[in-house]
């Protein structure tokens, strides 16, 4: 998959734009005390750069070297600093319970490793820390059939359900857990009406 993402992110334009995800932006604004945030599978850095501009200390990772290059270029343009590494989730070694927020924006993982990945990422979040997530829901396949430009994985096992997320994040109190339709306008690869899951949860 790193080759796929390197190819996508090697394009001159930003695949998903340079503006932050709308749900992420709104969720971050509701957090009064800024600390350290970890953005998983962060791609070209649009959300990481936004968080840094809001005063957060930002850590981010992706499996694509091209993604990191684009993210650091965007950070330089916006005059902020990111701690961005290239890594697979299995090789991450952040300090346990060191993050005040964990962000998963369209971070889709294969079914056989999804729960293990979510649980590993959860270990880096402090007790009382917030998890923010938006991703494609299983019924999103129907949206893709109507409009291929809306993007997202085309395999149902790579998409999420509310039930799966409840089970993946058992050690959390859910402040918001919903599936809904939303209109995406993010670069050239997220265009049109999508079916998504949204989650805000506090680690117990």
N, C-alpha and C positions, 0 to 999 in steps of 0.2 A: 504493500500500500504506500510506502514512502516514495516509491518511484512515481506512482500516480499523482501524489500531492506535489512532488517536486516539479512534475511537468505542468500541473495546473498553476502553481505559484511562480513559475518561471516566466509567465506572460507579463508583459509590461504593465498592464492594468491590474488593479487590485480585484481579485476574483469576487469578493463579497463586499467591495466598497471600502471606504475609510471611515465611515460613520459607525458608531456603536449600534449594536442590536437594541431595538427600542425597549423591549422588556427588561433587558439587563440594565439599561440606563435608568429606567424608572425604579427598579429594585435597588440599585446602588444608591440612588438619591434618598431612599427611605432609611438608610443606615446612618445614624447620627455620628458615631465615633469611627473615624477612619483608622485602619491598621494595615495589616499585610494581607493581600489577596493573591490567591493562586488561580490562574486561568489555565485550564487543561485543554489540550489540542487547540491551541489559540490561533493557529494559522498566521495570517499576515498582520495581526496585532491591533486591529481596529478597537477591540474592547479593552485590551491591555493599555493602549495609549490613552484611551478615554479615562480609565480608572486612574492612571498616573496624573493626568491633568486635574483630576478632582482631589488630589492630595493623598492617594493611596500609595503604599509601597508595593510594587508589583513584581510578582514572580510568575513566569509563564513558561510553557514548554509545548513542543510539537515534534513530530517525528521527521519533519521536513526541514532540511537546511535552507532551501529556498524560502520557506515561510519565515524563518528567523531573519534572513537577510532583508526581506520586505518589511518585517515588523520593526527592525532596528532602524531602517531607513525612514519609516514613518515616524518613529519616536524622535529621531534627529530633527526632522522637519517640524515637529510639534514641540521641540525643546523639552522633552522629558526623558527619563531614564527607565529602562526595563531590565530586569534580571531574567533573561530569556535563554533557555537551553534547548538543545536538540536531544531528545531521548524518547525511547519507548517507555510505556508505563512500568513494565517489569523492572526497569533499571533505575527508576527514580529513587532518590535517597534524601529527600527533604527531611528535616527534623519533625518528629511526631508532634502533633498538637501545636504547631507553630504558626498556623494561618488563622486569621480572623474571618476570612470568607473564602469560599471555594466556588468557582464559576465553571459551568459546563454549558457552553452555547453551541448547539449542533455538534456535540461530541458523541459520535455514534460508534459503538464497538460491536464486534461479532458476539453472537449469543453465547458461545462457549466460554468467553472470557469476560463478558459484560459485568456480571455481579462481582467477580474478583477484582476487576479494575475499579468499580465504584467503591468497593469496600476499602481497597488500598488508598484511594484518593481521600476517602473519609478520615483515614488515620491522621492525615496532615492537618485537619481542622481542629481548632481548640474546642473544648466543651463550651457551649454557648455561641459558637461561631455559626455563621449562616452559609447555607448552600443555596446557590441560585442556578436554575437550569431552565433552558428552553431547547426543545428538540422535536423532531418529527414523530408524530403518533402513527400507529399502525394503519389507520384509515387514510393516511397521507398518500398511499398508493393510488387511491381513487383520484386525488388531485393531480398526481403525476400523469395519469392517463388522459386527463383533460388538457394539461399544460406541462410539457416537458421542461419548460424554462424555470419551473418553480424549484427544481433541484431536490436533493435528498437521496438517500440510499434507495435502490429499487428492489431490495430484498426485505420481506416482511420481518425476518428475524433480526435485522439491523435497526428496525424501528421500535418505538417504545409504547408500552401501555401503562396506565396508572397503577395497575396491580403489580407489574414487574418493579416499578420504582418504589412502591411501598415495601416490597420484599428486599430490594437492594439496599435501602437506607433504613433499616429497622431501628437504628440507634438515633433516630431523629423525631422531633415534633414537627409536624407539617403545618406551616402557617398558610400555605397555598398549595394546592395540588389540583390541577384542572386540565382538561383537554378542550381546545377551542379552535375555531378557524381564525386565521389572521392573514393580512395582506402583506407579503414581503416585498421590499424594495431594497435589496442588498446586493449591489454590484450586478454582474451579468448572470450569476448562477442561482440567485434566489429572487425570482421575479414572479409574482402572482399569488393567488390564494393557496394557503397551506393549512394543513391540519397539524396542530402542535400540542405538546404537553408543556405545562409550565409548573415550576416547582420552586417554592421558597421554604426552607426547613431549617430548624435550629438543632444543632447537635446536643444530645442529652449527656 
